[in-house]
């Protein structure tokens, strides 16, 4: 892709689908998605290392060998630690019953789980959003109503809000 610096504007990139399109570099991704939809028969593919690189199909093999983002992908893929991880250190741990144990990690204690909990047996009332909104200063919107029903709804809302404000004061 051709790039050029435009004074007082920024870096501009030429679209691979249409050379007449000159896009700011930071908007290129969004533009490429739109242009790809606009030109579905274009023989252009996306680079496997950077989705912002759209290359003609016949040049893809050469591009994948010389892509500047290839190094980042390969260094991630074939990362080898320069120094091996240190072996875990053995330490003395104290269990909840007071005994001590020498181990590389804290001991996992057998804690009896309380499996008798059942949230379906709770006595809490069910949440009713319509009731909550009616009893609090919530702005509601009239939907699916005729003009006369909307006028009445908003008048009732005004009265409801005034009553709630007096009750809270």
Secondary structure, DSSP 8 states (H G I E B T S, - for coil): --EEEETTTEEEEE-SS-TT-EEEGGGHHHHHHHHHHHTTT--EEE-SS-TT-EEEGGGHHHHHHH-TTHHHHHHHHT---SS-------EEEE-TTS-EEEESS---------TT--GGG-------HHHHHHTTT------S--HHHHHHHHHHHHHHHHHHHHHH-
